[in-house]
Structure formats: C-alpha cells, structure tokens
Amino acid sequence: MKRYLPNCHATVLLACLSAPLFLCGCSSINVVETWNKPAVAGHQYRKLMIVGIGHDEGIRAEAENILVEELRRGGVTAVASHTLVKEIDSAERDDIVTAVRSVGADGVLTIRPIARGNTNVTQGGKSGGIYGTATNVGGSPLAGTRTYDRATLQATLYDSATTGLVWSATIATYDAGRAARVSRDLAHFFLKKLRQDGFLEHEIRQ
C-alpha cells in the first residue's frame, strides 16, 4: 500500500476545526492510505462522473456539486451523478451505465462512508451493481451527520470502459457534520493526488 501523509498532525487538525481553513492551513480530512493499479498507472482520465454512495440524497447532491465545481476550478471536467441518476440507492446497473455513457465520462469517482465514529457502516449490496454501487443498499448511513464528527470514507476511481478499479483512498475526517467543507478538501486532495499518480493531466497555467 502507498502511504500518503496528512496535511498536518492529528492533534493540530483537531485544534483547527473551529477556525477557518484559510487561517490555519489545516484540512478537515486525514488521508490514511492510497492504492493504485500499477498496470494502469499513468492513464489520464479526461472526464469524471462523481458518485456519492450511501448518503442522504440531499447531502449527496450538495457534496457532488461542490466536488464538481472545485474540480472544474482545478482544470478537471466532472459531472455530478445526481443530475442523471436521482436515487442512487434504487438505481439499476443499466441506469448508471447509461448515465456514464451519456456524458462521455471515461472515469467514475465514487465516495462512500465505511465507518462513522468507531462503528463500521454495514451496507448489504445488491446484484448487478457497477462502479462500486453494489454497496449502496442499507439505508442512508450519513443521514445523521450533524450528530457526530468522525467518519471514515473510501474514494475509488473506476475505468468506465472496463468497470475495473484503478485507484482508491481511505480517508478519515473529524468534521463529518460539515459536508461542504469536507467535500472541498476532498476535491483538493483528488486534484493533487490523482495528478501525482498520473490519472489526471497536470493543470495548464495561463
């Protein structure tokens, strides 16, 4: 496994949660580890579909929209899946495949919770899932985000043509109740790390 060091020490991170991000320079996320498939490292994706899995639909839409906007600011084209697939929990395989193909996305970036606090998130899965969406059954595990701060997320990048997993990251946050802030920090991490690992083109400065 590749290790990716967090932006600041955990104790400093906790101290910064109540301060604006631009003042303390700290992130609301702590990257535990990342992985990529060596055989495909260096393949650059030009358009991503962003999929929030296992989220309350309102939080899903907010998070996807922020991720898309922040990625766009960083020079990456992305599409929010909620604009095409309204209810991810009940989506069929064909719904997702059709959505991905309709916008010409060559990569699918998913974000889902795998734990909150010290409790693992149980998600039953269903047959016919694609791009990791087989894990989206079992309710909305982040529906009560305002009642806790700590969560562990998994981000995964899939090749849309092969449906194969090419990159993943395990990410902890101590600010789960603030979906907007976490989403912005996730976008900044994706821009930096996916470029570093060769999956996105480097931004062209004017």
N, C-alpha and C positions, 0 to 999 in steps of 0.2 A: 504494500500500500504506500502511496505517496503521502507525505505529511505536508500540510500547509499551515504555517504558523499564523495565529490570530493577530489582529492588528495591535492589540495591547493586552497586557496581563489581565487575567480574570478579575482580580481584585480592583484594578483600575477601572475595568469595564463596569463593574457594579457601582462604583463611586460616580461614574459619569452618566448613569441612566437618567438622572433628573435634569441634566444640563443639556443645552442644545448641542447637536452633533458638531456643528461648525466651531463651537467654542472649545470642546475637549478633544476633538480629533478622534474620538473612540467610535467604534462600530457597535451596533446592537446585536451583532452576530459573532459567533466564535466558530471558525471552521475546524472541525475535528480531524477530518481526513478527506482526501480526494483520490479518485482512481480513474484511469482511462485505459481503453483497449489499445495495446501497443500497435496492433496491426493497422489501425485506422487513425492513429495519432498523426496530425498534420493535414487531415482532410478538413477543409474550411467550409463551414455552412454559411449560406448567404441569407437565408430567411428562416426564422424560427417561429413555431407556434408555441405559445406559453399556455400550459395547462395546470391549473390548481386542482389537486385531488384531495377529497376528504375534507373539504372546507364548507362552512356555511356559504350558501350561494352569494350572499351579499359580500362577505369577506373575499370570496373567490374573485368576484368581479373587480373589487377595489384593488386587490393585490395584482391581478393580471394587468389591469390598466396602468398601474404605476410601473410595473416591470417593463411593459411595452414602451412607455414614454421614456423611461430612464435609459433603456437600451437604445432607443432611437437617438437620444441626445448623445450617446456614445458611438453613434455611427452604425448601429446594427438594426436591420429591419426585422420586426417581430409583429405577431398578430395575437390578440387575446382570444382564447378559445371560446369564452362565454358568449362572444358575439355570433358564434356559429352553432355551438352546442350548448343549449340553455341549461340543461340539468345533467351535470356530469355523472351523478350517481346512477341515473337511469339510462345513460347513453349506451347504445349498442356499438359493436365493433364497426359496422358499416357507417354509422353516424360520424365516428371520429375519423375514419379513413377518408370519407367524403369531404369532411371539413378541411383536413390537412391538404388534400389534393386540390381543393377548390381555390386555395390561396397560394398554391405553389410553394409551400414550406418544404424545405429539404431536411429540416431538423425539428424535433419536438422536445421541448424542455419542460419537464414536469417538476412540480414541487408538492410534496405531501408531508404531513406530520407522521412521525413514527413513535413519538413519546411526548407526554406532557407531564411536567414535574418529574416524579420518579416512577410514573406509570406508563407502561408501553401501550400504544394505541392498537387495539385489535380491529382489523379490517378483514372481512371474510373473503372477499374476492368473488369473481363470477367467471364462468366460462366465456370465451370469446373476447376477453379483454385485450387491449393492444396499447403499446407505449406505456405500460405500467398501470393502465386504468383498471386492471383486474383487481386492484387493491382498493377500489373506491367505494366498496359496499360496507355498510356497518354504521350508517348514520353520519353525522357531521361532527367529527371529533374536535374541531376548533370553534364550535358554535359559542362556547362559553369563554372565549379568550379573555374577557375582562376579569375573570375570576382567578387567573393565575398568570405568572410572568414567564415561567421556564418551559421551554419546549425544545424538542429535537426534530429537525426537518431533514428530509432527504431530497436532494435535487438530482435529476437524472436527465441525460441527453440521449435521445434515440435518433438513429438514422431513419428518416421517413420511408425510404425506399425498401430497406431490408427489415425494418422494425427492430433492429438489433440495438442493444445498449452499447454506447460508445464512451460514456463519461458519467461519473457520479460523484456526489459530495455529501458528506454528513455534516450538518450544521446545527449548532446549539444557539439558542437565543435566551436571554434573560429579560426580554422585553416583548413577550408574545402578545400582550394586550394592545400593542400599538402596531397594527398590521401595516400601516402606511410607512412608518419608519423602517420596519424590518424589510419590507419589500424594496425600498430604495437601497438599503445596504446590500441586499441580495443581488440587485441589479449591478451595483458597482463591483461586487465580488465576481459575478459571472463575466463581466466585461474584462476584468483583469486576468482571471484565471483561465478562462476559455481561450483567450488570446495567447496567454503564456503557453498553454498546452497545444496550441496550433489548430484549434477548432473554429476560430473566428479570425477574419482578416484584421490586421492592425489598422487603427484609425488613421485616416489620411488627414493631416493638418493642412489647412489652407495658409 
